[in-house]
Amino acid sequence: MGFKIPCPNCGIRDVYEFSFDSEVRFRPPVDSDLKTWRHYLYFRKNTCGVQEEWWYHGGGCCEWLKIKRNTETNEVLEILETRADD
């Protein structure tokens, strides 16, 4: 099921121009135990509803977008942040 993402640089674009990376997560401290790192690397919340996600606009401006999206309806609610691909 396709949907549109409003890129701040390129305008409203088809989702197929983007690559989904992951839901927004926070890296644990370097000295965390193995269980904490395992959970960070392999487990996701997979929220049914609103979640924050990273998307890469490879078919356009090549920037990373942090968006707030409703996973039930695929509605993009807000662009939270953009980062250049270094």
C-alpha positions in Angstrom: 0.0 0.0 0.0 1.6 3.3 -1.1 1.4 6.6 0.6 3.0 10.1 0.3 5.7 11.6 2.3 6.0 15.4 2.4 9.8 16.0 1.9 10.8 19.5 3.2 13.2 19.8 0.2 11.4 18.1 -2.6 7.7 18.5 -1.8 5.1 15.7 -1.6 6.7 12.5 -2.9 5.7 8.9 -3.3 6.9 6.5 -0.5 8.7 4.4 -3.1 11.4 7.2 -3.4 12.2 6.5 0.2 13.8 3.7 2.2 12.5 2.8 5.6 15.3 2.5 8.2 13.8 1.9 11.6 11.7 3.3 14.4 13.5 5.9 16.4 15.5 4.3 19.2 18.1 5.5 21.6 21.4 3.7 21.8 22.3 2.4 25.3 25.5 3.5 27.0 28.7 1.8 25.8 29.2 0.0 29.1 25.7 -1.6 29.1 25.4 -5.4 29.7 24.9 -7.9 26.9 21.1 -8.3 27.5 20.6 -4.5 27.0 22.6 -4.5 23.7 20.8 -7.6 22.5 17.5 -6.0 23.1 18.6 -2.8 21.3 19.9 -4.6 18.3 17.2 -7.2 17.7 13.9 -6.1 19.2 11.5 -3.4 18.0 8.2 -2.1 19.5 6.4 -2.3 16.1 3.7 0.0 17.4 0.2 -0.2 16.0 -0.5 3.5 15.9 1.7 6.6 16.0 5.4 6.1 16.1 8.6 8.1 15.1 10.6 6.6 12.3 13.7 7.3 10.1 13.3 7.4 6.3 16.0 8.0 3.7 15.1 9.9 0.6 17.4 8.1 -1.8 15.2 8.9 -4.9 15.4 12.6 -4.2 17.5 14.9 -2.0 19.4 12.1 -0.2 18.5 13.4 3.2 17.3 11.4 6.3 13.9 12.4 7.6 12.6 11.6 11.1 8.8 11.5 10.7 5.9 10.8 12.9 3.6 8.3 11.2 0.4 6.5 12.0 1.2 2.9 11.1 -2.5 1.9 10.9 -3.4 4.5 8.3 0.1 5.3 6.9 -0.7 9.0 7.5 2.5 11.1 7.9 1.6 13.4 10.8 4.8 15.5 11.0 8.3 15.9 9.8 10.4 16.1 13.0 13.9 16.4 11.7 16.1 16.3 8.6 19.7 15.3 8.3 22.1 15.4 5.4 23.6 12.1 4.3 27.2 12.5 5.1 
